[in-house]
Amino acid sequence: MSHNVVFLLGAGASLGAGLPSTEEITKVVLSGENVVRRFKKKTYGFATGGEDSPQQMQRWHAIHVQPIVDYLRSLRCLTSSYYKNRRVGSLNYEDLYYLGQQVRGALFRYVDNPLLYEVAESVHKDICDRERARRGKSGSHICVSAREVMEGATEYIQGITRELLAKPPGSTDYLRLIAESWRDDRVSHMAIATLNHDRVIDAFLKRSGIPYTDGFQEPSEPDGFRSFRTQVFDQENAARVLKLHGAVDWIQRWSPDDLWDWDMMIAVDPSAPDVMEVNGYRVEPVPLLIGTQNKVEDYTLNRILSDLQHEFLHCLDVSDLMVIAGYGFGDRGINARIVHWMYGHRGRRLVVIDPALEKTKDSPGVREFWETWLEPAEPLTLPRGVEDIRWEHVLRGMGD
């Protein structure tokens, strides 16, 4: 029996390559340790030792980083009881990102929610009070506004997440399940949708000699940039890779004089994302899709992510088997895709690989989804890590 297969990879599928976990990223976000603001690029990242003197670094950290850390900690305190009763596991950096976006949006009218406005005003007052107290204690005349703190929190989490996940992957052999499926003559078509921002799947496919297309064409210009073009996905005899939440190496190049002259790319030279200008064009990182409930909205509002969702839907439509690994079922948009696919045609099979499957299913938000939608479909559940699963285990469980 032949199969068209879609793999769906979550954050857990990158841990084996040495990438930081959600908990580890959260710890850094809430500590702010060694984080600096890069004024020229208007981004946040880790100090490398070549910026300013330790005294100056400490001063700028107190002015531009510590207020954001205090703000995020206050959001954690405000919502700790809610998250404690709603899920297995504590609040993480993606929750903080979503909460910050909601508060900021309500206060500055990006989000039309009158019930949230009063809460946002209270948070705004707390920031102002803390900053007045900080200025009085330090005697500094330099200060940041509450709006700068709220806006900065977005870039702060973006910058830390990008730098932590840009780490070169270690061994990727543990993903051999994917290579085994690619080399199985019974597999006619394969797509890999990942919710991760890192380069783990790219490294694995290259090391395994598996041809793949990620939507970026080969460079045709001397500057060595691969531009995003949806028609590249039509390449035959290649696995499709869909990074549904964006990637650490995506950059956007745009002309300050022509709003139509814009492109999203991957640089062949890894140092290119640190360049601010190329041939008269501005160059900056493409924001990662971070957060929780905001992702559903961003799938529609973000042009590139909308294109990738379209490709994802196409891959699902022609597939009869979905294999999920390392995903905690926390993205309502992706969960809806799974449900719509599963009940779109009879005979489709879902395989869930998760060493902590019972714990994942016990989370209140996931429990309802699992019991209502997944259990009636009788998915094949493999309560082990992806490194312990072989392609034959999947086929055998399906009765092939």
N, C-alpha and C positions, 0 to 999 in steps of 0.2 A: 504494500500500500504506500503510495507517495504522499508527501506532506509539504505544505507551505507553512513555514514556521516563523513566528515572531517571538523574539526574546525581549523581555522588559526588565531592565536592570535598575535597581535602586541603590541607595548609598551603601548598603551592606555588601554589594558586589564589588566595591572598590577597596574594602578594608584589607583584603589579602595582598594587595599591591603596596601596602604601607601608607596609604592615604589616611588622613585624620578622620576620625569619626565625627558625627554630629555633636556628641558630647564634648569632644576635644575642641572643636571650633567654638562652641558656646563658652567654654571656659576661657578661651583667649579673648573673645568679644567682651565678656563681663569683667575681665581683669584690666585690659588695655595695656598690659605690660609690653614694653619695648615698641609700642606703636607710635608712629609719628604722622604728622600731616605734611604732605608735600605740596607746598603752596603753588608752585608753578603749574603742576598738573592738576591741582585741586582734588587730590586723592589721598587716601590713607594707606599706610603700609608699615613694614617693620624697619626699624633703624638698622643701618648697615655699618655705622661707625664713621662714615665719611661726610656726614651732614654738618653739624655745628659742634661746639664744645659741649661737654656733658652738662654744664650749668645752663647753657642756652637751651639745650634739648629738654632739660627738666622744666624750664620755664615755659617753653612752648607747649609741652605736654600738659602742664597744669592749666593752660589757657584754652587749648583747642581740643584736647583728648579727654581729660578728666571730666569736663561737663557732660560729654556724651556718655561716658561710662556711668556717671551718676544718674543720668536720665534713664538709661536702659535698665539699671538696677531698680529704679523706682517703678518702672513698668512691670518688672518681674514681681516686686512686692505687691503691687496693686492687684495682680491677677493670679498670685500663687495659689490661693484657695480654690479658684475655679479650675485651674489645670490639675491640681492635686486630686480633685474629685472626678475629673473627666477622662483621665487617661492613665495608662501605665507608662511611667517615665516622666521626668520633670520638663519644665518649659525649656525650649532650646532657642538658638539664634534665629531660626526661621519664624518661630512664634513672635519673638521680639521685633523682627523686621515687619511682620504683618501688623502688630499692634502699633508700632511707630508710624507706619503708613496711614493707619486709620485715624490716629490722633492728629497727625499733621494734616491729613486731608480734611477732617472735620473743622479744624481751626482755621485753615486757610482756604476753605470752600472747594477743595478738590473732590471731596466726598460729600454728597448731599444727604446728610443724616442728622436731623435736628436733635435726636435723642442723644447722640454722641457729643454734640457741641459743648454741653455743660461739662462733661468729663474732660474734654480737651482743654477747656478754659482753666479748669482746676490744675491740670498737668502743667499748663503754660505758666500759671502763677507759681507753682512749686519750682520750676526752673528759674524764674526771675528771682525768687527769694534766695535760692541757693547761690546764684551768681552775685547778688548783692552782698551776701555774707562772705563769699570768697574774696571779692574785691576789698571788702573792709578788713579782712584778716591779712591779706597780702600787701595791701596798700598800692596795688597796681591800678593804673588808669586804663589799661587795656582790658577790654571785656568782649564777650560775644553775646549776641541777642538770643532770646529763646528760639526765634525762628532759625537762626544759624545752627543751634544745637539740634533741633528737630531735622532740619535738612541735612546736617552733617552726619546724623546717625545713619541715614541711608547709605551715604558714601563710605562711612566707617565700616559698616558690616560688609558692604560690597568689596571693599579693599582687602579686608582681612581674609574673607572667604576666598577671594581670587588668589591671593598670595599663598595661602595654605594649600589650596588644591592644585596650584601650578607645580607642585613638587613632582619631579620625574618619577614615574611608577617604578616599583621594584619588580620582582618576579610576577609574571602574569600567567604562569603555567596552570594555576588553579582554575582558570576558565576553559580548560580543555574540552569541557562539555560542548562549547560552541564550535570548536574546531572539529570535533567528532561528528556533529550534526552536519556541518558543511561538507564533509567528505563522504557522507552517507548518500548513496545513489538514490535512496528513497526520498531525499529532500530535494524538491524542485526549486524552491524559492526561500530565501532567508532574509529577514530584516532584524536589526538590533536597535530597539528604542531604549535610550538611556536617559535617566533623570539626573545624571551626574554631570558636573561641569569639568571634570578632570580629563586626562589623556589616557586613561587606563585601557579603554577598549581599542583606541587607535594603536597603542603599543602592542597589545595582544594580537591584533589582526596582522600587523606588520611582521611581528616575530613568527607568526604561524604561517605566513605566506598566503594569507587569504585576501584576494582582491576585494576592495570595498569602495563604495562611493558615499561621501558625506555631504554632498550638495555643493561642494566647492570645486570649481574647475581647475585644471592645471594652469600654472602661470604662463601668460602669453606676453607679459611685459618684463622689461629688464629689472624692475624693482622687486620682482619675486613675490607678488601677492596672488593668492588664489581667491577669486571672487565667487560669491554665492550665486548660483544659478540653478533653479529648480529642475531644468531639463537634464542636468547631470545625473539625476536619480534614474533616468531612463537607461543608463548603462547596463548592458546585459552581462551575465556571468559574473556578477559582483554582488556581495552582500550590501544591503542598504543600512547605513548608520544614521540614526536620527537623534540628535541631542536636543531633546524637547525643552530643556530648561536653560539652553545656552551653554557656552564653553569659555574656559579661561583664556583661550588663545584667539577668540573672535575679536576683531577690531573693526572700527568703522572709519572710513576716510571720506571727508567731505570738504567741499569748497566753500570758503567764507563768502564768496561772491555769487554763488549760484546754488540755491537750495535743491535744485534738481540733480546736481552733480554730486551724487552720494553713492557709496558702495559699502557692503559688508564683506570682510575678507578674513583670511588666515594668512599670516606672514610665513613664508618659507624660512626666513631668518627669525629665530625665537626672540631676538632682542628688539625686533621691530615694534612690538606693542609699547615699548618704553620710549619710542620716538614720538615727538609731538607734532612734527611736520615733515612731509615728504613731497617734494616737487610742488610746493605751494598749497598742498592739501593739509588740513588738520587731521590728526590721527589720535584716536582715543579708544579705550576698551569698550566693548559692547556690554551694557549692564547684564548681569546674570539674573535669571528669574529665581528670586529668593522669596520666601514667605509661605503662607498657608492658603487661606481662602482667596487671597488676591490672585493666585495663579490662574484660577478659572477665568477671571476677567482678562488677564494679560494674554491668555491664549488667543483672544479675539482682538485685542487692541494693538498688540505688537505684530508688525507686518511679517517679520521673519519667522517668529514663533507660530504665527497663523499658517504660513506656508508649510512649516514642518508638521503642524497638526494635520494639514491636508494630506501630506505624504503618509503620515501615520495611519490615517483613516483608510487610505488606499491599500496600504500593506495589510491592515486588518481585514479589509473586505475580501482579499484573495487568499487569506490564511485560514487553515483549519485547526492549527495548534498554536497555543500561546504558552510560553514558559517564563514564569516570573521568578526572579531571584533578587534577594536583598531589598525588597520593597515592603514598606510598612503599611501600605494602603492609607496614607494620610493625604493624598491629593484627590479631592473630590472630582476634579475634571478627568483625571486618568481613571478613577474608579468608574465613572460614567462610561468611558470608552470601553472598559472591560465588560461591563454589563451589556451594553448595546451590542458588542461583538458576540458575546456568548449566546445571547438569545436572538441573534440575527438569523441564524440557520441552525437546524438540528445537526448533531454530529460533531460540532466543534468541541475541542477538549482544552481544558485549562490545567496547567501543572504549576504548583506553587512550591518553591524551594525556600525553606526558612528554618534554621536551626532552633529559633525561638518562636516557632509557629503558634504554640498555645498561648504564649505571652502576648504575641501580636494580636491574636484573635480576641483576647480578653480586654483590650482597650475599648472603652465604651463606644467611641465613634466608629471603630472598626467592627465591633461585635454586631451592631445593627446591620451594617453593610454585609457582613459575612453571612449572618443568619438569614437575612431577607433575600439576598441575591446569589451568594456563592454556594451555600449548602444545597439548595435544590438542584443545582447543576452538577453536584458531586465532583468537584475538582480533585485531581490527583494531588495529594499533599505529601511532600517529602521533607520531613522534619530534620534535615541535615544541612550543613553548609554546602554551597555550590562546589567547593573543592572536593567534596566527597561524592558527588553525583556524576555518573557517566551517562552518556547518551543511551546506552542499552537499558539503564534503569528507567528512563523516561518511556522508552518504547515498550518495555516489558510491563510497566504499570498500565499502559494504555491497551495492552493485549495484542500488540504487534509481534 
